[in-house]
Amino acid sequence: MAVPHPGTDSSAVPSAPAQQAFDAAALAFVQDDLATAIEQLQACLQLEPEMDSASYLLALAYLRAGDVAAGQAGLERVASTSQNVMLRDVARSKLALLQRTAAGPSSAP
């Protein structure tokens, strides 16, 4: 039986194909196979568009692959729409870090 992912409606359990795509994506992500991770996460989100954990992991995969714009857009989506408070807060923290990094070193003493 599939286990609900963080960020999804607490009563929702991902479909088996979505669960399989997410699991394959997570494995690819930790193996640094970002093209496969992105492809599998996109497939997962086609099946389960409200799966916040897949949206979050997709944003991280985009960032790791160097697509900052897509990664930031994904984090913004999770930060503004996720029903999972912890996931929403983590996305907001990552966004703040991206913004500080993009701003460069501070000129303050």
N, C-alpha and C positions, 0 to 999 in steps of 0.2 A: 504494500500500500504506500502511495506517495505521501510525503510529509509536506505540510504547507511551508512555503518559503517565507522568511521575514519580509514584510512589506506588502504581502498580499492580504486580501480580506481574510480575517481569521477563520471564516467558515469555508473558504475556498481552498480546494486542493487542485494543484495544476494537473492538467490532463497528462496521461502517460507520455504522449509524444513531446509535450512541452517539458516535462520532467527529464526525459532522456536528452533532449537538446540542451537543457540547462546543465545537466551532469557532464555531458561531453564538452560543453563550453568551459566549465569550471576546471576540468582536467587539462584541456588545451591551454587555458590561461596560466595555470601553475607550471606547465611545461614550456611556457613562453612561446607557444604556437598561436600568436595573436590573430592571424588570418582565420584560422579555424575557430577560435573562440568568438570572434566577431560574427562570423557566418552562422554559427550555432545559436548565438544569442539573438541575432536577428530572426532566425527561424522560430526560436522560443517565443519571442515577442509578437510574431505574427499569430501564433496560437493563443497566447496569453498576454494581451497588451497591457494589462494592469499588474503584471508581475514585477514589482519594484526591485526585487533583488536582481532580476535579470537586467533591468534598466541600469541599475547601479554598476553591475559588473561590466556591462557593455561600455559605460562611460569610462571606467578604469582601463578597459582594453584599448579604447580609442586613445586615451592619454598615453598609455605605455607604448602604443604604436606611433606616437608623435602627432596624432590628429587632435590638437588641443581644442580647436573650435567644436568638433563633434563631442569630445569628452566633456567640455564645459557645458554644452547644451544639454547633454544627458544628466549631468549633475544638477543643473538648474531645474530640470523637469522633476527629478527625484526630490530635490529640496523643496519644491513648491507644491507637489501633489501627493507625496507618499503619506499613507495613513500610519506608517510605522515611524514613531517618534525617533527612535534610535537611528534608523537608517536616514531619516530626514536630517537629523542633526549631524551625522557623519558627512553627508553630502554637502551640507552648508559649511562645515569645517574645511573640507577639501576645496570648495569654491573660494573660501577666504584665503587659503594657502596659495591657490593659483593666482589670485588677484595680487597678493603681496609679492609673489615671485615675478609676475609680469611687470609690476611697478619698479622692480629693480631695487638696489640698495637705497636705504633711506639716507637723506642728507642731514638728518638730525644728529646731534652729537651723541 
